Structures are given as C-alpha cells and as structure tokens.
Amino acid sequence: MRKSITTLANAVLMPLKISALKAKDLKELQESKNNLIALYNARCKWDKTTNDTIYCIVFSKDRAMQLFAFLESFQKNIAPKVVIHVLFHTSSAEHHKGYSDLQKIYNNRSVKFHQQHDNKSFRQDLLDILSSRSESKLLFFVDDIVVTEKINLGDLAHFDTDKFVPSLRLGLNLTKNYTAQLEQPQPQLQPDIIADTDKIVWTWADGAIDWGYPLSVDGHLFLLQEMLDMMRLVQFSAPNSLEDALQKFKPLFTSRLGVAYKKSKIMNIPCNKVQEENKNIAGDIHQDLLLKKWQEGLSINIDN
C-alpha cells in the first residue's frame, strides 16, 4: 500500500517538465508529495469504525447580522435538528457586542459559540475544537451563506467519504462562477451510481471551475478524521487560507465522486469581504454598516 500512495504522489510530478521548474515550484511539489505520504501514514492509524453523525461548523468574522441570517435559515431548513458550532473572531468591541447579542438569542438553542483566542489563533483553535469531537463527518459553512431549501442531513451522512464529496452548494441551476466571472459548463453526469432521483453524481476530475473544486469550505461534507489530519499537515491563518492550503491534497479528491442535489440547497451572498487573504470580488455593503443596522434592531429577511 505504501508503494501505491508514493506512486500517486509521484504522479503529481510526472506531467511537469522538472528541469524547467523554479526552485520554489520544486519545493512546493516536494512538499505536496510529502503531505500525501504523511496523510497515508495517518490513515493507517485511523479507527476504522465509523458512524453517520455530522459535526457542523461555521466560520464568522465581524458579521453578526449575516451570521444571524445563516443560523435562522439553518434552523428553519435543516433536519434532523443538530448543533451548529460557530468559530468567530471580531475586530472591535462593537462587533464583539453583536456576537454577544447572538449568544443571548441562542442561549437555549442548538448553537454553540467558540471565540478565537487572538488574531493568530485560528488554526490552533480549529484543531483543538475538532480534535475533541466524536462525530464521523464534518460539514463546513461560512457566515455569508443562507440555506435556501429543506435539507435532511441523513441524505448526506450515509455517503462513503472515501468515495464521495457531497456538496450542498452545487446544482443544475448553476451555470456561472461568480468569483471568476466565467460561464462554467456542467459536468458529465453519472446517473447510474446512486438510486436517489433528486441527486446528481459526477467525477470531480471531469468538472470545470466549481464542478472541479472538491475541497471547499462552503457546504461540503468530509470525513472528519481525514480533514483533521490534513489540517495538521498545513499552515493557515483564517478560513480562506485554510481552503487554499487544503488544495495541496486535491490529487486525492479529484478521483472521488461529487454528489449534490439537482437544485442547490445553499446560496453564498458575497455582499462584503472581511479578510485580506485573497482578492475575490465582493459587494460593497460594509460590515460596519450592517452592524449599525443590527444595532437598530434590523435583520436580513431570509424569506426573500
């Protein structure tokens, strides 16, 4: 088995003309190879007993109003009822007060809040949280998502995450990638893989743009232990750099099958940006303006 994972890691290098690569590129390729081998070694030590329980976590920063919209839509549309965990960070006392408001609202409901210790603690805080969990699967969200359709998590929990990466954000209703501002073709579907008539299946390697991007933290489901071991092998400081770092393991995921509902179940609304880790486009409704509206007692109408 060790030979097989080494062969897979070497396959990352083979298509490239090594002699033409810069030293930095060679270092990154070697790092990717080492990470793949280290992940394989970690897999050999996993507890093979699994269950269909899902741990749900949402990342949030300075977006009390947007997080409230997500939480309300989550509780309205998700069944069975599950605890949603919020890992949040704030840049000011005013934004912190917004999260204190949320904690009071959800005091007796199934939302648990975890505050980052400081500006640089995101990675360690996330590892600490996930290391203590007993659930088998991990479902990521971010705070500018709204759940737009009814979802039964049992529909997703039974999928073998060694073979599938289930997605709540993809569906046949999507034909354009917002971030890249590009039309994106839908993948070749494989209708005979599963019996569920409300879902679609494709191979991530055959997909373009969103349809070829399995390692997303926007509504994708993973094996918790696998994700935890991957995160231990890479460095990151916030949700965006986490997602970027996870792409080092993409060769292990593109051969897996994507599975999604025919109509996407969640929608990301990038009306603002609270990070500087990338240059993704976003709207110009500033989070401070939304905080002011929140302080005035307003909230986002998720029914619209």
DRENPA-977137 format. One record per atom (N, C-alpha, C): x, y, z; residue in one letter. Coordinates in steps of 0.1 Angstrom, whole numbers, padded with zeros to 4 digits, always signed. Example, Ala and Ser with C-alpha at 12.3 -4.5 7.8 and 13.67 -1.06 7.14 Angstrom:
+0132-0057+0078A+0123-0045+0078A+0132-0033+0078A+0128-0022+0071S+0137-0011+0071S+0129+0000+0079S
//
This chain:
+0008-0012+0000M+0000+0000+0000M+0009+0013+0000M+0020+0012+0007R+0029+0024+0007R+0033+0027-0007R+0036+0017-0015K+0040+0019-0029K+0029+0027-0036K+0017+0023-0034S+0006+0029-0041S+0005+0044-0038S+0006+0048-0026I+0005+0062-0023I+0017+0070-0027I+0029+0063-0027T+0041+0070-0033T+0039+0072-0048T+0034+0062-0054T+0031+0063-0069T+0022+0074-0072T+0011+0075-0063L+0001+0086-0065L+0008+0100-0063L+0017+0101-0053A+0024+0113-0051A+0033+0117-0062A+0040+0107-0067N+0049+0109-0079N+0041+0113-0091N+0029+0109-0092A+0020+0112-0104A+0018+0127-0104A+0018+0134-0093V+0017+0149-0093V+0029+0155-0100V+0040+0149-0099L+0052+0155-0105L+0054+0151-0120L+0049+0140-0124M+0052+0134-0137M+0048+0143-0149M+0036+0150-0149P+0032+0157-0161P+0040+0170-0163P+0049+0174-0153L+0056+0186-0154L+0070+0184-0159L+0076+0194-0166K+0090+0193-0170K+0098+0198-0158K+0104+0189-0151I+0110+0192-0138I+0122+0202-0141I+0129+0200-0152S+0141+0208-0155S+0137+0223-0156S+0125+0226-0160A+0121+0239-0163A+0115+0246-0150A+0113+0239-0140L+0107+0244-0128L+0117+0253-0120L+0111+0263-0113K+0119+0271-0104K+0121+0263-0091K+0131+0267-0084A+0133+0261-0071A+0121+0261-0062A+0114+0272-0062K+0102+0274-0054K+0091+0263-0058K+0090+0262-0071D+0080+0252-0076D+0084+0238-0072D+0097+0235-0073L+0101+0221-0069L+0099+0219-0054L+0101+0229-0046K+0099+0228-0032K+0084+0225-0029K+0076+0233-0036E+0061+0231-0033E+0057+0217-0038E+0062+0212-0049L+0058+0199-0053L+0063+0188-0044L+0075+0190-0039Q+0080+0180-0029Q+0072+0180-0016Q+0068+0192-0012E+0060+0194+0000E+0047+0187-0002E+0041+0188-0014S+0028+0182-0017S+0030+0166-0016S+0040+0162-0022K+0043+0147-0022K+0045+0142-0007K+0052+0150+0001N+0055+0146+0015N+0041+0146+0023N+0033+0156+0020N+0020+0157+0027N+0011+0145+0023N+0011+0141+0010L+0003+0129+0006L+0008+0116+0013L+0021+0115+0014I+0026+0103+0021I+0023+0103+0036I+0024+0115+0042A+0021+0117+0056A+0007+0114+0059A-0002+0118+0050L-0016+0116+0052L-0019+0101+0051L-0013+0094+0041Y-0015+0080+0040Y-0010+0073+0053Y+0001+0077+0059N+0006+0070+0071N-0004+0073+0083N-0010+0085+0083A-0020+0088+0093A-0032+0079+0091A-0037+0077+0079R-0048+0069+0076R-0047+0055+0082R-0035+0050+0081C-0032+0036+0086C-0035+0034+0101C-0035+0046+0108K-0038+0045+0123K-0052+0049+0127K-0060+0051+0117W-0074+0056+0120W-0082+0044+0126W-0091+0048+0135D-0101+0039+0139D-0111+0036+0128D-0112+0024+0124K-0120+0020+0112K-0135+0021+0114K-0139+0021+0127T-0153+0022+0130T-0158+0036+0127T-0169+0037+0119T-0175+0050+0115T-0190+0050+0119T-0195+0062+0119N-0209+0064+0121N-0214+0075+0112N-0227+0077+0111D-0232+0087+0102D-0235+0100+0109D-0228+0103+0120T-0231+0116+0127T-0223+0127+0120T-0228+0139+0120I-0222+0150+0113I-0219+0162+0123I-0207+0167+0123Y-0204+0179+0131Y-0204+0191+0121Y-0212+0201+0124C-0214+0213+0116C-0207+0225+0122C-0199+0231+0114I-0191+0243+0119I-0192+0254+0109I-0194+0267+0114V-0195+0278+0105V-0184+0288+0110V-0177+0294+0101F-0167+0304+0104F-0173+0318+0102F-0169+0327+0112S-0175+0340+0111S-0166+0351+0116S-0166+0363+0110K-0159+0374+0115K-0166+0387+0112K-0169+0395+0122D-0175+0408+0121D-0188+0408+0113D-0196+0397+0114R-0208+0396+0106R-0219+0391+0114R-0223+0398+0125A-0233+0393+0134A-0247+0392+0126A-0250+0402+0118M-0262+0402+0111M-0263+0391+0100M-0252+0389+0093Q-0251+0379+0083Q-0251+0365+0089Q-0244+0363+0100L-0244+0351+0107L-0258+0347+0112L-0265+0357+0117F-0279+0355+0122F-0288+0350+0110F-0286+0355+0099A-0294+0351+0087A-0290+0336+0084A-0278+0333+0085F-0274+0319+0083F-0280+0310+0093F-0278+0313+0106L-0283+0305+0117L-0298+0303+0116L-0306+0314+0113E-0320+0313+0112E-0324+0304+0100E-0317+0305+0089S-0321+0297+0077S-0317+0282+0080S-0306+0280+0087F-0301+0267+0090F-0311+0260+0099F-0316+0267+0110Q-0325+0260+0119Q-0339+0259+0113Q-0342+0267+0103K-0355+0266+0097K-0356+0254+0087K-0344+0252+0080N-0344+0242+0069N-0337+0229+0071N-0329+0228+0082I-0321+0216+0084I-0329+0206+0093I-0329+0194+0089A-0335+0183+0097A-0325+0171+0096A-0324+0162+0106P-0329+0165+0120P-0322+0176+0126P-0327+0181+0137K-0320+0193+0144K-0306+0188+0149K-0296+0196+0146V-0283+0193+0150V-0277+0206+0156V-0267+0204+0164V-0259+0216+0170V-0251+0222+0159V-0251+0235+0157I-0242+0242+0148I-0232+0249+0156I-0219+0247+0154H-0208+0253+0161H-0203+0265+0153H-0201+0277+0160V-0196+0289+0154V-0183+0292+0159V-0173+0293+0151L-0159+0297+0154L-0158+0312+0149L-0158+0321+0158F-0159+0335+0154F-0147+0344+0159F-0145+0355+0152H-0135+0365+0156H-0140+0378+0153H-0136+0388+0161T-0141+0402+0159T-0129+0411+0159T-0131+0423+0153S-0120+0433+0152S-0122+0445+0161S-0134+0445+0168S-0137+0457+0176S-0147+0453+0187S-0148+0461+0197A-0157+0459+0208A-0172+0460+0203A-0174+0468+0193E-0188+0469+0188E-0192+0456+0181E-0183+0451+0173H-0186+0438+0166H-0187+0427+0176H-0179+0427+0186H-0180+0417+0197H-0193+0417+0203H-0199+0429+0205K-0212+0431+0212K-0222+0424+0203K-0221+0425+0189G-0230+0418+0181G-0231+0403+0183G-0219+0397+0185Y-0219+0383+0188Y-0225+0380+0202Y-0223+0389+0211S-0229+0387+0225S-0244+0387+0223S-0249+0396+0215D-0263+0396+0212D-0268+0382+0207D-0260+0376+0198L-0264+0363+0192L-0264+0352+0203L-0254+0353+0211Q-0253+0343+0222Q-0265+0343+0231Q-0270+0355+0234K-0282+0356+0242K-0294+0351+0235K-0295+0354+0221I-0306+0349+0214I-0307+0333+0213I-0295+0327+0212Y-0294+0313+0211Y-0290+0306+0224Y-0292+0312+0235N-0288+0307+0248N-0293+0293+0250N-0306+0290+0247N-0312+0278+0250N-0315+0270+0237N-0308+0273+0227R-0310+0266+0214R-0297+0259+0209R-0298+0252+0198S-0287+0243+0195S-0276+0251+0186S-0270+0261+0192V-0259+0269+0187V-0248+0270+0197V-0236+0266+0194K-0225+0268+0204K-0215+0277+0198K-0210+0287+0206F-0201+0297+0201F-0187+0294+0207F-0177+0296+0198H-0163+0294+0202H-0156+0306+0197H-0150+0314+0206Q-0143+0326+0201Q-0128+0323+0199Q-0123+0329+0188Q-0108+0328+0187Q-0101+0335+0198Q-0090+0329+0202H-0083+0335+0213H-0076+0348+0209H-0071+0349+0197D-0065+0361+0192D-0064+0361+0177D-0058+0371+0171N-0057+0373+0157N-0050+0361+0150N-0041+0354+0157K-0033+0344+0151K-0036+0330+0155K-0047+0328+0162S-0050+0315+0168S-0060+0307+0160S-0064+0311+0149F-0075+0304+0142F-0071+0289+0139F-0059+0287+0135R-0055+0273+0132R-0056+0264+0144R-0049+0269+0155Q-0049+0261+0167Q-0063+0259+0173Q-0070+0270+0173D-0084+0269+0179D-0092+0259+0171D-0091+0259+0158L-0099+0249+0150L-0094+0235+0153L-0081+0233+0153L-0076+0220+0156L-0080+0215+0170L-0080+0224+0179D-0084+0220+0193D-0099+0216+0193D-0107+0223+0186I-0122+0220+0186I-0124+0207+0179I-0118+0204+0168L-0121+0192+0160L-0115+0180+0167L-0104+0182+0174S-0097+0170+0180S-0105+0164+0191S-0114+0171+0196S-0122+0166+0207S-0136+0160+0203S-0138+0160+0190R-0151+0156+0185R-0152+0141+0183R-0164+0135+0185S-0166+0121+0182S-0174+0118+0170S-0179+0129+0163E-0187+0127+0151E-0178+0121+0140E-0184+0115+0130S-0176+0109+0119S-0174+0118+0108S-0184+0127+0104K-0183+0135+0093K-0182+0150+0097K-0177+0158+0088L-0176+0173+0091L-0182+0181+0079L-0191+0190+0083L-0197+0198+0073L-0194+0213+0076L-0187+0219+0066F-0182+0233+0067F-0193+0243+0062F-0193+0255+0068F-0201+0266+0063F-0193+0279+0066F-0197+0290+0059V-0192+0303+0062V-0204+0312+0065V-0202+0324+0071D-0213+0331+0076D-0221+0340+0066D-0216+0340+0053D-0224+0347+0044D-0232+0338+0035D-0235+0326+0040I-0244+0316+0034I-0258+0317+0039I-0268+0314+0031V-0281+0313+0035V-0286+0299+0030V-0292+0291+0039V-0298+0279+0035V-0312+0281+0029V-0313+0278+0016T-0325+0282+0008T-0335+0271+0006T-0331+0259+0009E-0340+0247+0006E-0340+0238+0019E-0350+0230+0020K-0351+0220+0031K-0340+0209+0028K-0333+0205+0039I-0322+0195+0038I-0324+0185+0049I-0324+0172+0046N-0323+0161+0055N-0308+0157+0056N-0301+0159+0066L-0287+0156+0067L-0285+0141+0066L-0295+0133+0069G-0294+0119+0068G-0292+0115+0053G-0296+0123+0044D-0294+0121+0030D-0279+0121+0026D-0272+0129+0033L-0257+0130+0030L-0249+0122+0039L-0253+0120+0052A-0244+0113+0061A-0240+0099+0057A-0249+0092+0050H-0246+0078+0047H-0236+0076+0036H-0232+0087+0029F-0223+0086+0018F-0209+0083+0023F-0202+0073+0016D-0188+0070+0020D-0179+0081+0015D-0173+0088+0025T-0165+0100+0021T-0151+0096+0016T-0148+0083+0015D-0136+0079+0008D-0139+0078-0007D-0152+0078-0011K-0156+0078-0025K-0163+0090-0030K-0170+0097-0021F-0178+0108-0024F-0174+0121-0017F-0176+0132-0023V-0176+0145-0016V-0189+0152-0019V-0199+0151-0009P-0212+0157-0011P-0211+0172-0010P-0219+0179-0018S-0219+0193-0018S-0233+0198-0017S-0236+0208-0008L-0249+0215-0008L-0249+0227-0017L-0238+0232-0022R-0238+0245-0029R-0239+0243-0044R-0237+0231-0049L-0238+0229-0063L-0252+0223-0067L-0255+0225-0080G-0268+0221-0085G-0269+0224-0100G-0279+0218-0107L-0280+0221-0121L-0285+0235-0124L-0289+0242-0114N-0293+0256-0116N-0281+0266-0117N-0269+0261-0115L-0257+0269-0116L-0250+0268-0129L-0248+0279-0136T-0241+0279-0149T-0230+0289-0149T-0228+0297-0139K-0217+0307-0139K-0210+0307-0126K-0197+0309-0126N-0188+0311-0114N-0187+0326-0111N-0192+0330-0099Y-0192+0344-0096Y-0178+0349-0094Y-0169+0342-0086T-0156+0346-0083T-0148+0349-0095T-0148+0340-0105A-0140+0341-0117A-0148+0349-0128A-0161+0351-0126Q-0169+0358-0135Q-0168+0351-0149Q-0170+0338-0148L-0169+0329-0160L-0181+0320-0161L-0186+0318-0174E-0196+0308-0176E-0189+0294-0173E-0196+0285-0167Q-0190+0272-0164Q-0199+0261-0169Q-0194+0252-0177P-0202+0241-0182P-0205+0231-0171P-0216+0224-0172Q-0219+0214-0162Q-0212+0201-0166Q-0209+0193-0156P-0201+0181-0159P-0209+0170-0165P-0202+0160-0170Q-0209+0148-0175Q-0214+0140-0163Q-0227+0138-0162L-0233+0132-0150L-0232+0117-0152L-0233+0110-0140Q-0232+0096-0140Q-0245+0091-0133Q-0256+0089-0140P-0269+0087-0134P-0271+0073-0128P-0262+0064-0130D-0264+0050-0125D-0257+0047-0112D-0250+0057-0107I-0242+0055-0095I-0250+0053-0082I-0260+0061-0081I-0269+0061-0069I-0283+0060-0073I-0292+0056-0064A-0306+0054-0067A-0314+0067-0065A-0308+0077-0057D-0316+0089-0054D-0319+0097-0066D-0332+0099-0069T-0336+0106-0081T-0335+0121-0079T-0333+0126-0067D-0332+0140-0065D-0317+0145-0065D-0308+0136-0068K-0294+0140-0067K-0287+0137-0080K-0275+0144-0082I-0267+0142-0094I-0253+0137-0089I-0246+0130-0098V-0233+0125-0095V-0224+0128-0106V-0211+0131-0104W-0201+0134-0114W-0188+0131-0108W-0177+0131-0116T-0164+0129-0111T-0157+0143-0110T-0152+0146-0099W-0146+0160-0097W-0135+0162-0107W-0128+0152-0111A-0117+0154-0121A-0122+0159-0135A-0135+0155-0138D-0141+0159-0151D-0148+0173-0150D-0149+0179-0139G-0156+0191-0137G-0147+0204-0140G-0154+0214-0144A-0147+0227-0146A-0151+0237-0135A-0141+0245-0131I-0143+0256-0121I-0150+0250-0108I-0162+0254-0105D-0168+0249-0092D-0170+0234-0092D-0173+0229-0104W-0176+0214-0105W-0163+0206-0104W-0151+0213-0104G-0139+0206-0102G-0131+0210-0090G-0139+0215-0080Y-0133+0221-0068Y-0138+0214-0055Y-0134+0202-0052P-0140+0194-0041P-0137+0200-0027P-0125+0206-0026L-0120+0210-0012L-0125+0224-0009L-0138+0225-0007S-0144+0238-0004S-0149+0238+0010S-0149+0250+0017V-0155+0251+0030V-0169+0257+0029V-0174+0257+0017D-0188+0263+0016D-0198+0251+0014D-0202+0245+0024G-0212+0234+0023G-0208+0221+0018G-0195+0217+0020H-0190+0204+0015H-0188+0195+0027H-0191+0182+0025L-0190+0172+0036L-0178+0163+0035L-0171+0161+0046F-0158+0153+0046F-0158+0144+0057F-0149+0134+0057L-0146+0126+0068L-0138+0135+0078L-0143+0136+0090L-0137+0145+0100L-0123+0141+0103L-0120+0129+0105Q-0106+0125+0108Q-0096+0128+0096Q-0101+0126+0084E-0092+0129+0073E-0090+0144+0072E-0100+0152+0074M-0098+0166+0073M-0089+0171+0084M-0091+0165+0096L-0082+0169+0108L-0068+0166+0105L-0065+0155+0099D-0051+0151+0096D-0045+0160+0085D-0053+0163+0075M-0048+0172+0065M-0045+0186+0071M-0053+0191+0080M-0051+0204+0086M-0039+0204+0094M-0036+0193+0101R-0024+0192+0109R-0011+0193+0101R-0012+0190+0088L+0000+0190+0079L+0003+0203+0072L-0007+0213+0073V-0005+0225+0065V-0007+0237+0074V-0002+0248+0070Q-0004+0261+0077Q-0014+0270+0071Q-0022+0276+0080F-0032+0286+0076F-0036+0295+0087F-0042+0306+0084S-0045+0316+0095S-0059+0321+0095S-0067+0316+0086A-0081+0321+0085A-0088+0311+0075A-0101+0312+0074P-0109+0303+0065P-0104+0303+0051P-0100+0314+0045N-0096+0315+0031N-0083+0308+0029N-0073+0310+0038S-0060+0304+0037S-0061+0289+0040S-0071+0285+0049L-0074+0271+0051L-0078+0264+0038L-0087+0270+0031E-0092+0264+0019E-0081+0263+0009E-0073+0274+0008D-0061+0274-0001D-0052+0263+0002D-0049+0261+0015A-0039+0251+0019A-0044+0237+0016A-0057+0235+0018L-0062+0221+0015L-0061+0217+0001L-0059+0226-0008Q-0057+0223-0023Q-0045+0215-0025Q-0035+0214-0015K-0023+0206-0017K-0027+0191-0017K-0039+0188-0012F-0044+0174-0012F-0054+0171-0023F-0055+0180-0032K-0065+0179-0043K-0064+0166-0051K-0051+0161-0054P-0050+0149-0062P-0057+0137-0055P-0059+0137-0042L-0066+0126-0036L-0081+0127-0037L-0086+0139-0041F-0100+0141-0041F-0106+0142-0055F-0099+0145-0065T-0104+0147-0078T-0109+0134-0084T-0104+0122-0080S-0109+0110-0085S-0122+0105-0078S-0125+0112-0067R-0138+0109-0060R-0150+0115-0067R-0161+0110-0064L-0174+0114-0070L-0180+0126-0063L-0184+0136-0070G-0192+0146-0064G-0207+0142-0064G-0214+0146-0053V-0228+0143-0053V-0235+0155-0047V-0246+0159-0054A-0253+0171-0050A-0268+0170-0054A-0276+0178-0048Y-0290+0178-0052Y-0291+0185-0066Y-0302+0182-0073K-0304+0188-0086K-0305+0203-0085K-0311+0208-0074K-0311+0222-0071K-0303+0225-0059K-0294+0235-0060S-0285+0238-0049S-0293+0241-0036S-0288+0237-0025K-0296+0239-0012K-0291+0251-0004K-0280+0257-0008I-0275+0269+0000I-0270+0279-0011I-0270+0292-0006M-0265+0302-0015M-0256+0311-0008M-0244+0314-0013N-0235+0323-0008N-0238+0337-0013N-0238+0347-0004I-0241+0361-0007I-0229+0369-0004I-0220+0371-0013P-0208+0378-0010P-0210+0394-0011P-0218+0399-0002C-0221+0413-0003C-0210+0422+0003C-0200+0415+0010N-0189+0423+0015N-0177+0413+0017N-0166+0418+0021K-0154+0410+0024K-0147+0415+0037K-0144+0405+0046V-0139+0409+0059V-0125+0404+0060V-0119+0399+0050Q-0105+0394+0050Q-0097+0399+0039Q-0083+0398+0041E-0074+0403+0031E-0065+0392+0025E-0070+0380+0027E-0061+0368+0022E-0062+0366+0007E-0072+0371+0001N-0073+0369-0013N-0080+0382-0019N-0081+0382-0032K-0087+0393-0039K-0100+0390-0046K-0107+0380-0040N-0120+0377-0045N-0129+0389-0046N-0137+0389-0056I-0146+0401-0058I-0158+0399-0048I-0163+0410-0044A-0174+0411-0034A-0182+0424-0035A-0194+0424-0029G-0201+0437-0030G-0195+0447-0020G-0201+0459-0019D-0195+0470-0012D-0204+0474+0000D-0213+0465+0005I-0221+0468+0017I-0212+0464+0029I-0206+0475+0035H-0196+0473+0045H-0202+0466+0057H-0194+0458+0064Q-0199+0451+0076Q-0202+0460+0087Q-0195+0472+0088D-0199+0482+0098D-0212+0488+0096D-0216+0490+0083L-0230+0494+0081L-0240+0484+0085L-0238+0471+0082L-0247+0461+0086L-0247+0460+0102L-0236+0462+0108L-0236+0462+0123L-0245+0473+0128L-0244+0485+0122K-0253+0496+0126K-0267+0492+0125K-0271+0486+0113K-0285+0482+0111K-0289+0471+0122K-0279+0462+0125W-0282+0452+0135W-0285+0459+0149W-0277+0469+0152Q-0279+0476+0165Q-0292+0484+0165Q-0297+0487+0153E-0310+0493+0153E-0322+0483+0153E-0318+0471+0154G-0329+0460+0156G-0333+0454+0143G-0326+0456+0132L-0329+0451+0119L-0322+0437+0117L-0328+0429+0108S-0322+0417+0104S-0325+0414+0089S-0317+0405+0083I-0319+0402+0069I-0332+0393+0068I-0340+0396+0058N-0352+0388+0055N-0348+0376+0047N-0347+0365+0054I-0342+0353+0047I-0354+0347+0039I-0366+0350+0041D-0377+0345+0033D-0377+0350+0019D-0370+0362+0017N-0369+0367+0003N-0357+0360-0004N
//
